[in-house]
């Protein structure tokens, strides 16, 4: 499997995806300013959209490299899965073969300057999506599919604001110690790790990138257990077990 990952040139794909992210975001912001909608810039920095296409390309081609044809992959269209608490939820990438759900992947990002509320929104969104899917799975929504791979990828802007220690309020009870004086970068790392530890997601990957160097594809991996390489190995192993 390691040979397959090496042959895929994962780092090259990641570099390309990071560069695409920053270039697309810069282009979107320029168009918004020209159209007099500069206030939309910060929202687009949170919601992502086309900015994340490079990462979806990476995951798409990784699944194909693992042995599944392109016809089994769905992105942008036909990406809805039934939920338990809501009718449907759209995923960034679905892998479905012969009516069997094989994989569902979310790819999200966040840039500054405001990290507080957006952090809460991102964490609540990811936890809610996982709860909704697994409850629907328990209730037989996926027609007897074996347990699917559920993946979560996140890229955070590496900047002064995301690295700054953040105070917590302990009005009535003590906060878990790992969150004391933890920056938003550290909080996201903890969050992604706990998503996997609590089996909400099969695998999670977390990278950071600075806006100035990111346009050239530069990125960092804050924690090896949340690396894209590990994420890719788990995904490929799952695809090979069910293809």
C-alpha positions in Angstrom: 0.0 0.0 0.0 2.9 2.4 0.8 4.2 1.8 -2.7 0.8 2.8 -4.1 0.7 6.0 -2.1 4.3 6.8 -3.2 3.4 6.2 -6.8 0.4 8.5 -6.5 2.8 11.4 -5.5 0.6 12.5 -2.6 2.8 15.5 -1.7 2.6 16.8 -5.3 -1.2 16.6 -5.3 -1.4 18.3 -2.0 1.0 21.1 -3.1 -1.2 21.6 -6.2 -4.4 21.6 -4.1 -3.0 24.2 -1.6 -1.9 26.5 -4.4 -5.3 26.2 -6.1 -7.0 27.1 -2.8 -5.1 30.4 -2.4 -5.2 31.4 -6.0 -9.0 30.7 -6.3 -9.7 32.6 -3.0 -7.6 35.6 -4.2 -9.5 35.6 -7.6 -12.8 35.4 -5.8 -12.0 38.3 -3.5 -10.9 40.4 -6.5 -14.1 39.8 -8.4 -16.2 40.5 -5.2 -14.4 43.9 -4.7 -14.9 44.8 -8.4 -18.6 44.0 -8.0 -18.9 46.0 -4.8 -19.4 43.0 -2.6 -16.3 43.1 -0.5 -18.2 42.0 2.6 -18.7 38.6 0.9 -15.0 37.9 1.0 -14.8 36.8 4.6 -17.8 34.5 4.1 -16.3 32.9 1.0 -13.1 32.3 3.1 -15.2 30.2 5.4 -17.5 28.4 3.1 -14.8 27.3 0.6 -16.7 26.2 -2.5 -14.5 26.0 -5.6 -11.5 26.8 -3.3 -11.5 23.2 -2.1 -11.7 21.6 -5.6 -8.0 20.7 -5.6 -8.4 18.6 -2.5 -11.5 16.9 -3.9 -9.4 16.2 -7.1 -6.8 14.6 -4.8 -9.3 12.3 -3.1 -11.0 11.5 -6.3 -7.8 10.4 -8.0 -6.7 8.5 -4.9 -9.9 6.4 -5.0 -9.4 5.8 -8.8 -5.8 4.8 -8.1 -7.0 2.3 -5.5 -9.0 0.5 -8.1 -12.5 2.0 -8.5 -13.7 3.5 -11.8 -14.7 7.1 -12.0 -18.3 6.2 -12.5 -18.5 5.3 -8.8 -17.5 8.7 -7.7 -19.9 11.7 -7.2 -19.0 15.3 -6.6 -21.0 18.6 -7.1 -23.9 16.5 -8.3 -25.7 13.5 -6.8 -23.9 14.1 -3.5 -26.9 13.8 -1.2 -27.1 11.1 1.5 -30.2 10.5 3.6 -30.0 11.7 7.2 -31.9 10.7 10.3 -32.5 14.2 11.8 -33.0 15.9 8.4 -34.0 14.5 5.0 -30.6 14.8 3.3 -27.0 16.1 3.7 -24.7 17.0 0.8 -21.1 15.6 1.0 -18.1 16.9 -1.0 -17.3 13.5 -2.4 -19.3 10.2 -2.4 -18.2 6.8 -3.5 -21.1 4.5 -4.3 -20.8 1.2 -6.1 -23.7 -1.0 -7.1 -26.0 0.7 -4.6 -23.5 0.3 -1.8 -22.1 3.4 0.1 -18.3 3.0 0.2 -17.1 6.4 1.3 -18.2 10.0 2.1 -15.7 12.8 2.5 -16.0 16.4 3.7 -13.3 19.0 2.9 -13.4 22.3 4.8 -11.2 25.3 5.5 -10.9 28.5 7.5 -8.9 31.7 7.2 -8.7 34.7 9.5 -9.1 37.2 10.8 -12.2 35.9 12.8 -11.7 32.4 14.2 -14.0 32.2 17.2 -17.5 31.9 15.9 -16.4 30.1 12.8 -14.5 27.5 14.9 -17.8 26.8 16.8 -19.7 26.6 13.5 -17.2 24.2 11.9 -17.1 21.9 14.9 -20.8 21.7 15.3 -21.3 21.1 11.6 -18.8 18.2 11.5 -20.2 16.6 14.6 -23.8 17.0 13.5 -23.0 15.5 10.0 -21.4 12.5 11.6 -24.2 11.9 14.1 -26.8 12.3 11.4 -25.1 9.8 9.0 -24.3 7.1 11.6 -27.8 7.2 13.0 -29.3 6.9 9.5 -26.8 4.0 8.9 -28.0 2.3 12.1 -31.6 2.7 10.9 -30.8 1.0 7.5 -30.8 4.1 5.3 -28.0 2.7 3.1 -29.6 -0.6 2.2 -27.4 -2.9 4.1 -24.1 -1.3 3.1 -21.1 -2.5 5.1 -19.6 0.2 7.3 -18.5 3.0 5.0 -15.3 5.2 5.2 -16.2 8.6 6.5 -13.4 11.2 6.1 -12.9 14.7 7.3 -10.2 17.0 5.9 -9.5 20.5 7.2 -7.0 23.2 6.2 -6.5 26.2 8.5 -4.7 29.5 7.7 -1.4 29.6 9.7 -1.2 33.2 10.9 -0.7 35.2 14.1 -4.4 35.0 15.0 -4.7 31.2 14.6 -1.5 30.6 16.7 -2.4 33.0 19.6 -3.4 31.3 22.9 -7.1 31.7 23.6 -8.6 32.1 27.0 -11.5 30.0 28.1 -14.4 30.8 30.5 -15.0 28.5 33.4 -18.1 30.1 34.8 -19.4 26.9 36.6 -17.1 24.0 35.7 -13.6 23.3 34.7 -12.7 23.0 31.0 -10.7 19.9 29.9 -7.0 20.8 30.4 -6.0 20.3 26.8 -8.1 23.4 25.9 -6.5 25.7 28.4 -4.6 28.5 26.5 -4.9 26.4 23.3 -4.7 28.4 20.1 -7.3 27.9 17.4 -4.7 25.9 15.5 -4.3 23.6 18.5 -8.1 23.5 19.0 -8.6 22.3 15.5 -5.9 19.6 15.9 -7.5 18.4 19.1 -10.9 18.4 17.4 -9.8 16.4 14.4 -8.1 13.9 16.6 -11.1 13.4 18.8 -13.4 12.9 15.8 -11.4 9.8 15.0 -10.9 8.7 18.6 -14.6 8.8 19.2 -15.2 7.0 15.8 -17.3 9.8 14.4 -15.0 9.7 11.3 -12.9 6.9 10.0 -10.0 9.2 9.4 -9.3 12.9 9.6 -6.5 15.0 8.1 -5.4 18.5 9.3 -3.0 20.8 7.5 -2.1 24.5 7.8 -0.9 27.0 5.3 0.2 30.7 5.2 -1.5 32.9 2.7 1.8 34.3 1.3 3.6 31.0 0.8 0.5 28.9 0.3 0.0 30.4 -3.2 3.1 28.5 -4.1 1.7 25.3 -2.5 3.5 25.5 0.9 1.7 23.8 3.8 2.5 22.3 7.2 1.4 19.1 9.0 0.9 20.0 12.7 0.4 16.4 13.8 1.6 13.2 12.1 -1.5 11.2 13.2 -3.5 13.7 11.2 -1.4 13.7 8.1 -2.8 13.4 4.7 -0.5 10.4 4.2 -2.2 8.5 7.0 -5.6 9.6 5.8 -4.8 8.3 2.3 -3.5 4.9 3.6 -6.8 4.4 5.6 -8.9 5.4 2.6 -6.9 3.2 0.1 -7.1 0.2 2.5 -10.9 0.6 2.8 -11.3 0.9 -1.0 -9.2 -2.2 -1.7 -11.2 -4.2 0.9 -14.6 -3.5 -0.8 -13.8 -2.9 -4.5 
